Amino acid sequence: MPQVNHTKGATRHPEKRRNEDRPQPRRPEWLRVKAPVSAEYQETRALMRDLNLVTVCEEAACPNIGECWAQKHATMMILGSVCTRACAFCNVATGRPDLLDPHEPENVASAVAKLGLQHVVITSVDRDDLDDGGATHFAQTISAIRAASPNTTIEVLTPDFLRKDGALEIVAEARPDVFNHNMETVPRLYPTIRPGARYFHSLSILQKIKELDGSIFTKSGIMVGLGETDEEVGQIMDDLRTADVDFMTIGQYLQPTPKHAPLDRFVEPETFARYAKQGKAKGFLLMSSTPLTRSSYHADADFAALQNARNASLATA
């Protein structure tokens, strides 16, 4: 059975070894979080290890892990813990991935049931080595959760399935409640921040999901603090709305190590509030824009808010 990869340092990101060290500025007060110490956090961690599961909470060094795991919320990362891409911002290990674990869908479903989750987020590494990019594994995981915990709503945060014909249809046919694919940054920064991806392809899959099944909520997010301008943030909002995306998240980029993409600036909380107001004015059903916002942060409450916003929109249509 593939083992969880928790290696740190240069071996975790061999492609970044030659990068010059970039300073990591001290975080302002609004970005500081307490170290996770609660008993509930330890219980969630033990369950992940017992079932040999990977979480993006750990692999991406999420600052919200203490809060979320204390509430028994965890974002499961399927398809292994090693990514075939080498995004400049990401802390997930890169290299040659492990073989797929055929028991992973049922193990994820078992964890969802044991945690009693009302809403779960399933994400993954990029698997460019697989013919379908891992789409079938996503579908199998969704089906296993439906069988083990039929009242749980399911959100998937997928890779871009670049050059994987038919992959998106496989995921759509499994009917997740929310389909999330993050744009991550503005198009000008893709060559340095997300070199293995293509901006307009990522935009197109969000639009395609709506065409395949209009009942599925769509969601996307970006990080700020990588060198983007306010005008570029506004433009990506417009692009996402053109693709009929329902929900947008905006959070602060935090440089994982000195070898990762340098931090351009810490964005003030007031600016995040302005982004949220701007997005709502552009027509998103929901905006989450705070320094600590991440794709799956408060995802259960956000899903309820999405449903309420859609119902209110339909009532006034």
C-alpha atoms as a printed R data frame, in Angstrom:
    type eleno elety resid chain resno       x      y       z
1   ATOM     1    CA   MET     A     1   0.000  0.000   0.000
2   ATOM     2    CA   PRO     A     2   1.416  3.467  -0.836
3   ATOM     3    CA   GLN     A     3   2.682  5.321   2.197
4   ATOM     4    CA   VAL     A     4   1.959  8.908   3.142
5   ATOM     5    CA   ASN     A     5   4.854 11.163   2.137
6   ATOM     6    CA   HIS     A     6   5.755 13.678   4.831
7   ATOM     7    CA   THR     A     7   9.329 14.479   3.788
8   ATOM     8    CA   LYS     A     8  10.369 18.075   4.233
9   ATOM     9    CA   GLY     A     9  13.101 20.336   2.879
10  ATOM    10    CA   ALA     A    10  15.007 20.184  -0.395
11  ATOM    11    CA   THR     A    11  14.177 16.530  -1.191
12  ATOM    12    CA   ARG     A    12  10.509 17.425  -1.102
13  ATOM    13    CA   HIS     A    13  10.988 19.912  -3.952
14  ATOM    14    CA   PRO     A    14  14.029 18.776  -5.989
15  ATOM    15    CA   GLU     A    15  13.147 21.150  -8.815
16  ATOM    16    CA   LYS     A    16  13.529 24.125  -6.465
17  ATOM    17    CA   ARG     A    17  17.005 23.260  -5.132
18  ATOM    18    CA   ARG     A    18  18.765 25.709  -7.432
19  ATOM    19    CA   ASN     A    19  16.442 28.605  -6.646
20  ATOM    20    CA   GLU     A    20  18.023 31.437  -4.737
21  ATOM    21    CA   ASP     A    21  16.802 31.860  -1.175
22  ATOM    22    CA   ARG     A    22  14.112 34.526  -0.881
23  ATOM    23    CA   PRO     A    23  13.480 36.127   2.515
24  ATOM    24    CA   GLN     A    24  10.299 35.150   4.357
25  ATOM    25    CA   PRO     A    25   9.023 38.328   6.048
26  ATOM    26    CA   ARG     A    26   7.556 38.146   9.529
27  ATOM    27    CA   ARG     A    27   3.806 37.677   9.362
28  ATOM    28    CA   PRO     A    28   1.599 40.537  10.533
29  ATOM    29    CA   GLU     A    29  -0.679 40.009  13.514
30  ATOM    30    CA   TRP     A    30  -3.734 39.206  11.388
31  ATOM    31    CA   LEU     A    31  -1.949 36.184   9.864
32  ATOM    32    CA   ARG     A    32  -0.711 34.547  13.045
33  ATOM    33    CA   VAL     A    33  -2.448 31.394  14.244
34  ATOM    34    CA   LYS     A    34  -2.020 29.225  17.311
35  ATOM    35    CA   ALA     A    35  -0.169 25.919  17.093
36  ATOM    36    CA   PRO     A    36  -2.574 22.931  17.022
37  ATOM    37    CA   VAL     A    37  -2.690 21.240  20.435
38  ATOM    38    CA   SER     A    38  -6.311 20.203  21.097
39  ATOM    39    CA   ALA     A    39  -7.383 16.638  21.802
40  ATOM    40    CA   GLU     A    40  -9.803 16.814  18.869
41  ATOM    41    CA   TYR     A    41  -6.925 17.767  16.563
42  ATOM    42    CA   GLN     A    42  -4.932 14.750  17.759
43  ATOM    43    CA   GLU     A    43  -7.945 12.459  17.236
44  ATOM    44    CA   THR     A    44  -8.391 13.654  13.653
45  ATOM    45    CA   ARG     A    45  -4.678 13.219  12.962
46  ATOM    46    CA   ALA     A    46  -4.719  9.695  14.409
47  ATOM    47    CA   LEU     A    47  -7.682  8.737  12.203
48  ATOM    48    CA   MET     A    48  -5.877  9.987   9.081
49  ATOM    49    CA   ARG     A    49  -2.829  7.894   9.962
50  ATOM    50    CA   ASP     A    50  -4.857  4.787  10.867
51  ATOM    51    CA   LEU     A    51  -6.528  4.828   7.434
52  ATOM    52    CA   ASN     A    52  -3.299  5.775   5.632
53  ATOM    53    CA   LEU     A    53  -4.928  8.918   4.248
54  ATOM    54    CA   VAL     A    54  -3.275 12.047   2.924
55  ATOM    55    CA   THR     A    55  -4.686 15.490   3.681
56  ATOM    56    CA   VAL     A    56  -3.945 18.707   1.863
57  ATOM    57    CA   CYS     A    57  -4.108 20.335   5.296
58  ATOM    58    CA   GLU     A    58  -0.734 18.760   6.097
59  ATOM    59    CA   GLU     A    59   0.840 18.479   2.658
60  ATOM    60    CA   ALA     A    60   0.223 22.133   1.757
61  ATOM    61    CA   ALA     A    61   1.050 23.376   5.283
62  ATOM    62    CA   CYS     A    62  -2.328 25.076   5.698
63  ATOM    63    CA   PRO     A    63  -2.336 27.693   8.486
64  ATOM    64    CA   ASN     A    64  -5.900 26.736   9.456
65  ATOM    65    CA   ILE     A    65  -5.178 23.084  10.284
66  ATOM    66    CA   GLY     A    66  -5.497 23.552  14.056
67  ATOM    67    CA   GLU     A    67  -8.918 25.186  13.830
68  ATOM    68    CA   CYS     A    68 -10.311 22.825  11.194
69  ATOM    69    CA   TRP     A    69  -9.038 19.566  12.686
70  ATOM    70    CA   ALA     A    70 -10.264 20.584  16.121
71  ATOM    71    CA   GLN     A    71 -13.727 20.695  14.510
72  ATOM    72    CA   LYS     A    72 -13.021 17.350  12.784
73  ATOM    73    CA   HIS     A    73 -12.937 18.977   9.349
74  ATOM    74    CA   ALA     A    74 -10.231 17.683   7.024
75  ATOM    75    CA   THR     A    75  -9.669 17.989   3.292
76  ATOM    76    CA   MET     A    76  -8.748 14.562   1.912
77  ATOM    77    CA   MET     A    77  -6.074 14.454  -0.789
78  ATOM    78    CA   ILE     A    78  -6.431 11.438  -3.060
79  ATOM    79    CA   LEU     A    79  -4.208 10.003  -5.818
80  ATOM    80    CA   GLY     A    80  -1.152  9.919  -3.542
81  ATOM    81    CA   SER     A    81   0.991 12.643  -2.009
82  ATOM    82    CA   VAL     A    82   3.461 13.307  -4.857
83  ATOM    83    CA   CYS     A    83   2.527 15.734  -7.636
84  ATOM    84    CA   THR     A    84   3.711 15.662 -11.253
85  ATOM    85    CA   ARG     A    85   3.639 19.470 -11.464
86  ATOM    86    CA   ALA     A    86   6.066 21.943  -9.912
87  ATOM    87    CA   CYS     A    87   4.070 25.084  -9.163
88  ATOM    88    CA   ALA     A    88   6.237 27.807  -7.655
89  ATOM    89    CA   PHE     A    89   3.867 28.494  -4.755
90  ATOM    90    CA   CYS     A    90   2.960 24.966  -3.654
91  ATOM    91    CA   ASN     A    91   4.333 22.958  -0.722
92  ATOM    92    CA   VAL     A    92   3.093 19.553  -1.955
93  ATOM    93    CA   ALA     A    93   5.976 17.210  -2.840
94  ATOM    94    CA   THR     A    94   6.868 16.845  -6.516
95  ATOM    95    CA   GLY     A    95   8.395 13.910  -8.348
96  ATOM    96    CA   ARG     A    96   7.370 10.465  -9.582
97  ATOM    97    CA   PRO     A    97   4.014  9.504  -8.001
98  ATOM    98    CA   ASP     A    98   3.208  6.220  -6.308
99  ATOM    99    CA   LEU     A    99   0.879  3.622  -7.786
100 ATOM   100    CA   LEU     A   100  -2.791  4.259  -7.038
101 ATOM   101    CA   ASP     A   101  -4.136  2.748  -3.835
102 ATOM   102    CA   PRO     A   102  -7.238  0.748  -4.869
103 ATOM   103    CA   HIS     A   103  -8.558  0.944  -1.295
104 ATOM   104    CA   GLU     A   104  -8.306  4.723  -1.074
105 ATOM   105    CA   PRO     A   105 -11.927  5.513  -2.082
106 ATOM   106    CA   GLU     A   106 -13.322  3.209   0.616
107 ATOM   107    CA   ASN     A   107 -10.814  4.492   3.206
108 ATOM   108    CA   VAL     A   108 -11.809  8.086   2.477
109 ATOM   109    CA   ALA     A   109 -15.480  7.113   2.755
110 ATOM   110    CA   SER     A   110 -14.787  5.369   6.068
111 ATOM   111    CA   ALA     A   111 -13.099  8.493   7.448
112 ATOM   112    CA   VAL     A   112 -16.005 10.681   6.328
113 ATOM   113    CA   ALA     A   113 -18.457  8.378   8.111
114 ATOM   114    CA   LYS     A   114 -16.350  8.136  11.297
115 ATOM   115    CA   LEU     A   115 -15.920 11.906  11.462
116 ATOM   116    CA   GLY     A   116 -19.650 12.381  10.882
117 ATOM   117    CA   LEU     A   117 -19.034 15.037   8.250
118 ATOM   118    CA   GLN     A   118 -21.979 16.949   6.831
119 ATOM   119    CA   HIS     A   119 -19.765 18.256   4.029
120 ATOM   120    CA   VAL     A   120 -16.426 16.946   2.753
121 ATOM   121    CA   VAL     A   121 -13.814 18.336   0.374
122 ATOM   122    CA   ILE     A   122 -11.828 15.915  -1.793
123 ATOM   123    CA   THR     A   123  -8.776 17.219  -3.616
124 ATOM   124    CA   SER     A   124  -5.729 15.666  -5.255
125 ATOM   125    CA   VAL     A   125  -2.272 16.121  -6.603
126 ATOM   126    CA   ASP     A   126  -1.862 16.501 -10.365
127 ATOM   127    CA   ARG     A   127  -1.434 13.101 -12.028
128 ATOM   128    CA   ASP     A   128  -0.279 13.847 -15.566
129 ATOM   129    CA   ASP     A   129   1.037 10.268 -15.692
130 ATOM   130    CA   LEU     A   130  -2.497  8.773 -15.690
131 ATOM   131    CA   ASP     A   131  -4.553  8.470 -18.877
132 ATOM   132    CA   ASP     A   132  -7.554 10.195 -17.276
133 ATOM   133    CA   GLY     A   133  -5.586 12.382 -14.851
134 ATOM   134    CA   GLY     A   134  -7.248 10.549 -11.942
135 ATOM   135    CA   ALA     A   135 -10.838 11.380 -12.918
136 ATOM   136    CA   THR     A   136 -12.051  7.791 -12.441
137 ATOM   137    CA   HIS     A   137 -10.513  7.717  -8.951
138 ATOM   138    CA   PHE     A   138 -12.399 10.921  -8.112
139 ATOM   139    CA   ALA     A   139 -15.642  9.334  -9.336
140 ATOM   140    CA   GLN     A   140 -15.020  6.147  -7.336
141 ATOM   141    CA   THR     A   141 -14.353  8.192  -4.202
142 ATOM   142    CA   ILE     A   142 -17.565 10.177  -4.660
143 ATOM   143    CA   SER     A   143 -19.538  6.927  -5.095
144 ATOM   144    CA   ALA     A   144 -17.944  5.354  -2.009
145 ATOM   145    CA   ILE     A   145 -18.819  8.385   0.124
146 ATOM   146    CA   ARG     A   146 -22.406  8.367  -1.163
147 ATOM   147    CA   ALA     A   147 -22.693  4.710  -0.094
148 ATOM   148    CA   ALA     A   148 -21.069  5.129   3.336
149 ATOM   149    CA   SER     A   149 -22.522  8.522   4.268
150 ATOM   150    CA   PRO     A   150 -25.490  9.344   2.019
151 ATOM   151    CA   ASN     A   151 -26.336 12.628   3.755
152 ATOM   152    CA   THR     A   152 -22.854 14.092   3.318
153 ATOM   153    CA   THR     A   153 -22.520 16.718   0.608
154 ATOM   154    CA   ILE     A   154 -19.380 16.413  -1.508
155 ATOM   155    CA   GLU     A   155 -17.065 19.078  -2.868
156 ATOM   156    CA   VAL     A   156 -14.218 18.200  -5.215
157 ATOM   157    CA   LEU     A   157 -11.184 20.389  -5.833
158 ATOM   158    CA   THR     A   158  -9.687 18.928  -8.982
159 ATOM   159    CA   PRO     A   159  -6.568 19.374 -11.078
160 ATOM   160    CA   ASP     A   160  -6.983 20.811 -14.565
161 ATOM   161    CA   PHE     A   161  -7.050 17.462 -16.476
162 ATOM   162    CA   LEU     A   162  -4.925 19.122 -19.154
163 ATOM   163    CA   ARG     A   163  -4.925 17.021 -22.352
164 ATOM   164    CA   LYS     A   164  -7.119 14.349 -20.689
165 ATOM   165    CA   ASP     A   165 -10.082 14.031 -23.045
166 ATOM   166    CA   GLY     A   166 -13.251 12.811 -21.332
167 ATOM   167    CA   ALA     A   167 -11.916 13.240 -17.801
168 ATOM   168    CA   LEU     A   168 -14.189 16.133 -16.918
169 ATOM   169    CA   GLU     A   169 -17.243 14.177 -18.060
170 ATOM   170    CA   ILE     A   170 -16.296 11.307 -15.723
171 ATOM   171    CA   VAL     A   171 -16.255 13.645 -12.709
172 ATOM   172    CA   ALA     A   172 -19.450 15.424 -13.752
173 ATOM   173    CA   GLU     A   173 -21.312 12.113 -14.125
174 ATOM   174    CA   ALA     A   174 -20.472 11.293 -10.477
175 ATOM   175    CA   ARG     A   175 -22.396 14.488  -9.575
176 ATOM   176    CA   PRO     A   176 -20.426 16.181  -6.792
177 ATOM   177    CA   ASP     A   177 -22.371 18.944  -5.103
178 ATOM   178    CA   VAL     A   178 -19.552 21.448  -5.679
179 ATOM   179    CA   PHE     A   179 -16.880 21.408  -8.385
180 ATOM   180    CA   ASN     A   180 -13.871 23.543  -7.503
181 ATOM   181    CA   HIS     A   181 -10.840 24.223  -9.641
182 ATOM   182    CA   ASN     A   182  -8.527 27.004  -8.546
183 ATOM   183    CA   MET     A   183  -7.169 29.552 -11.000
184 ATOM   184    CA   GLU     A   184  -4.529 30.323  -8.320
185 ATOM   185    CA   THR     A   185  -3.276 33.601  -9.818
186 ATOM   186    CA   VAL     A   186  -3.777 36.106 -12.618
187 ATOM   187    CA   PRO     A   187  -2.849 35.153 -16.220
188 ATOM   188    CA   ARG     A   188   0.254 37.392 -16.389
189 ATOM   189    CA   LEU     A   189   1.883 35.372 -13.591
190 ATOM   190    CA   TYR     A   190   1.155 31.872 -14.952
191 ATOM   191    CA   PRO     A   191   4.577 31.403 -16.667
192 ATOM   192    CA   THR     A   192   6.433 31.798 -13.362
193 ATOM   193    CA   ILE     A   193   3.843 30.739 -10.753
194 ATOM   194    CA   ARG     A   194   1.905 27.965 -12.488
195 ATOM   195    CA   PRO     A   195   4.079 27.007 -15.499
196 ATOM   196    CA   GLY     A   196   2.526 23.581 -16.090
197 ATOM   197    CA   ALA     A   197  -1.000 24.985 -16.414
198 ATOM   198    CA   ARG     A   198  -2.829 27.132 -18.966
199 ATOM   199    CA   TYR     A   199  -5.050 29.974 -17.773
200 ATOM   200    CA   PHE     A   200  -7.778 29.700 -20.406
201 ATOM   201    CA   HIS     A   201  -7.899 25.915 -20.130
202 ATOM   202    CA   SER     A   202  -8.540 26.206 -16.383
203 ATOM   203    CA   LEU     A   203 -11.228 28.774 -17.077
204 ATOM   204    CA   SER     A   204 -12.811 26.549 -19.718
205 ATOM   205    CA   ILE     A   205 -13.232 23.515 -17.444
206 ATOM   206    CA   LEU     A   206 -15.204 25.599 -14.959
207 ATOM   207    CA   GLN     A   207 -17.504 26.676 -17.773
208 ATOM   208    CA   LYS     A   208 -17.724 23.118 -19.162
209 ATOM   209    CA   ILE     A   209 -18.907 21.704 -15.824
210 ATOM   210    CA   LYS     A   210 -21.857 24.115 -15.884
211 ATOM   211    CA   GLU     A   211 -22.659 23.008 -19.434
212 ATOM   212    CA   LEU     A   212 -22.526 19.340 -18.413
213 ATOM   213    CA   ASP     A   213 -24.653 19.760 -15.270
214 ATOM   214    CA   GLY     A   214 -26.005 23.155 -14.315
215 ATOM   215    CA   SER     A   215 -27.062 21.937 -10.854
216 ATOM   216    CA   ILE     A   216 -23.441 21.563  -9.721
217 ATOM   217    CA   PHE     A   217 -22.108 24.614  -7.903
218 ATOM   218    CA   THR     A   218 -18.801 25.852  -9.333
219 ATOM   219    CA   LYS     A   219 -16.046 27.458  -7.316
220 ATOM   220    CA   SER     A   220 -12.580 28.860  -7.895
221 ATOM   221    CA   GLY     A   221  -9.956 30.760  -5.962
222 ATOM   222    CA   ILE     A   222  -6.794 32.799  -6.185
223 ATOM   223    CA   MET     A   223  -3.975 33.853  -3.890
224 ATOM   224    CA   VAL     A   224  -2.884 37.470  -3.611
225 ATOM   225    CA   GLY     A   225   0.532 38.738  -2.628
226 ATOM   226    CA   LEU     A   226   2.326 37.238  -5.637
227 ATOM   227    CA   GLY     A   227   2.683 40.488  -7.567
228 ATOM   228    CA   GLU     A   228  -0.788 40.906  -9.078
229 ATOM   229    CA   THR     A   229  -2.532 44.288  -9.315
230 ATOM   230    CA   ASP     A   230  -6.023 45.214  -8.151
231 ATOM   231    CA   GLU     A   231  -7.006 45.663 -11.804
232 ATOM   232    CA   GLU     A   232  -5.907 42.098 -12.572
233 ATOM   233    CA   VAL     A   233  -7.901 40.766  -9.615
234 ATOM   234    CA   GLY     A   234 -10.969 42.542 -10.993
235 ATOM   235    CA   GLN     A   235 -10.348 41.061 -14.440
236 ATOM   236    CA   ILE     A   236 -10.149 37.489 -13.157
237 ATOM   237    CA   MET     A   237 -13.437 38.082 -11.329
238 ATOM   238    CA   ASP     A   238 -14.974 39.097 -14.661
239 ATOM   239    CA   ASP     A   239 -13.511 36.032 -16.388
240 ATOM   240    CA   LEU     A   240 -14.913 33.701 -13.730
241 ATOM   241    CA   ARG     A   241 -18.332 35.300 -13.924
242 ATOM   242    CA   THR     A   242 -18.284 34.907 -17.717
243 ATOM   243    CA   ALA     A   243 -17.756 31.186 -17.015
244 ATOM   244    CA   ASP     A   244 -20.786 31.301 -14.666
245 ATOM   245    CA   VAL     A   245 -18.743 30.459 -11.559
246 ATOM   246    CA   ASP     A   246 -20.860 30.693  -8.400
247 ATOM   247    CA   PHE     A   247 -18.286 31.121  -5.644
248 ATOM   248    CA   MET     A   248 -14.868 32.771  -5.508
249 ATOM   249    CA   THR     A   249 -12.258 32.579  -2.740
250 ATOM   250    CA   ILE     A   250  -9.333 34.973  -2.255
251 ATOM   251    CA   GLY     A   251  -6.614 34.406   0.335
252 ATOM   252    CA   GLN     A   252  -3.130 35.591   1.214
253 ATOM   253    CA   TYR     A   253  -0.178 33.757  -0.355
254 ATOM   254    CA   LEU     A   254   2.222 32.509   2.308
255 ATOM   255    CA   GLN     A   255   5.680 31.489   1.113
256 ATOM   256    CA   PRO     A   256   6.252 27.886   2.327
257 ATOM   257    CA   THR     A   257  10.080 27.933   2.181
258 ATOM   258    CA   PRO     A   258  12.823 30.329   1.045
259 ATOM   259    CA   LYS     A   259  13.005 28.359  -2.238
260 ATOM   260    CA   HIS     A   260   9.370 29.052  -3.193
261 ATOM   261    CA   ALA     A   261   7.985 32.023  -5.106
262 ATOM   262    CA   PRO     A   262   8.805 35.208  -3.209
263 ATOM   263    CA   LEU     A   263   6.124 37.066  -1.311
264 ATOM   264    CA   ASP     A   264   5.366 40.398  -2.980
265 ATOM   265    CA   ARG     A   265   3.354 41.895  -0.110
266 ATOM   266    CA   PHE     A   266   0.985 41.188   2.757
267 ATOM   267    CA   VAL     A   267  -2.448 42.358   1.674
268 ATOM   268    CA   GLU     A   268  -4.334 44.377   4.276
269 ATOM   269    CA   PRO     A   269  -7.626 42.984   5.644
270 ATOM   270    CA   GLU     A   270  -9.406 46.099   4.345
271 ATOM   271    CA   THR     A   271  -8.340 45.208   0.802
272 ATOM   272    CA   PHE     A   272  -9.758 41.699   1.192
273 ATOM   273    CA   ALA     A   273 -13.045 43.221   2.344
274 ATOM   274    CA   ARG     A   274 -13.053 45.437  -0.745
275 ATOM   275    CA   TYR     A   275 -12.442 42.415  -2.988
276 ATOM   276    CA   ALA     A   276 -15.411 40.645  -1.352
277 ATOM   277    CA   LYS     A   277 -17.684 43.619  -1.979
278 ATOM   278    CA   GLN     A   278 -16.452 43.912  -5.559
279 ATOM   279    CA   GLY     A   279 -17.085 40.222  -6.248
280 ATOM   280    CA   LYS     A   280 -20.600 40.316  -4.875
281 ATOM   281    CA   ALA     A   281 -21.333 43.335  -7.088
282 ATOM   282    CA   LYS     A   282 -20.130 41.340 -10.093
283 ATOM   283    CA   GLY     A   283 -22.674 38.605  -9.402
284 ATOM   284    CA   PHE     A   284 -20.996 35.794  -7.460
285 ATOM   285    CA   LEU     A   285 -23.464 33.973  -5.236
286 ATOM   286    CA   LEU     A   286 -20.776 33.870  -2.555
287 ATOM   287    CA   MET     A   287 -17.381 35.461  -1.907
288 ATOM   288    CA   SER     A   288 -14.852 34.442   0.737
289 ATOM   289    CA   SER     A   289 -12.044 36.980   0.843
290 ATOM   290    CA   THR     A   290  -9.883 37.195   3.960
291 ATOM   291    CA   PRO     A   291  -6.163 36.794   4.663
292 ATOM   292    CA   LEU     A   292  -6.651 33.235   5.970
293 ATOM   293    CA   THR     A   293  -9.190 32.136   3.348
294 ATOM   294    CA   ARG     A   294  -8.306 28.826   1.697
295 ATOM   295    CA   SER     A   295 -10.322 26.745  -0.765
296 ATOM   296    CA   SER     A   296 -11.844 24.457   1.834
297 ATOM   297    CA   TYR     A   297 -11.821 26.763   4.854
298 ATOM   298    CA   HIS     A   298 -15.334 26.755   6.400
299 ATOM   299    CA   ALA     A   299 -16.500 24.783   3.351
300 ATOM   300    CA   ASP     A   300 -19.461 23.253   5.214
301 ATOM   301    CA   ALA     A   301 -20.902 26.625   6.222
302 ATOM   302    CA   ASP     A   302 -20.107 28.025   2.773
303 ATOM   303    CA   PHE     A   303 -22.083 25.240   1.101
304 ATOM   304    CA   ALA     A   304 -25.148 26.077   3.178
305 ATOM   305    CA   ALA     A   305 -24.701 29.752   2.267
306 ATOM   306    CA   LEU     A   306 -24.424 28.814  -1.424
307 ATOM   307    CA   GLN     A   307 -27.699 26.907  -1.281
308 ATOM   308    CA   ASN     A   308 -29.420 29.805   0.450
309 ATOM   309    CA   ALA     A   309 -28.037 32.299  -2.064
310 ATOM   310    CA   ARG     A   310 -29.186 30.203  -5.003
311 ATOM   311    CA   ASN     A   311 -32.664 29.793  -3.521
312 ATOM   312    CA   ALA     A   312 -32.910 33.528  -2.896
313 ATOM   313    CA   SER     A   313 -31.764 34.236  -6.452
314 ATOM   314    CA   LEU     A   314 -34.338 31.859  -7.912
315 ATOM   315    CA   ALA     A   315 -37.075 33.369  -5.745
316 ATOM   316    CA   THR     A   316 -36.434 36.831  -7.157
317 ATOM   317    CA   ALA     A   317 -35.887 35.725 -10.757
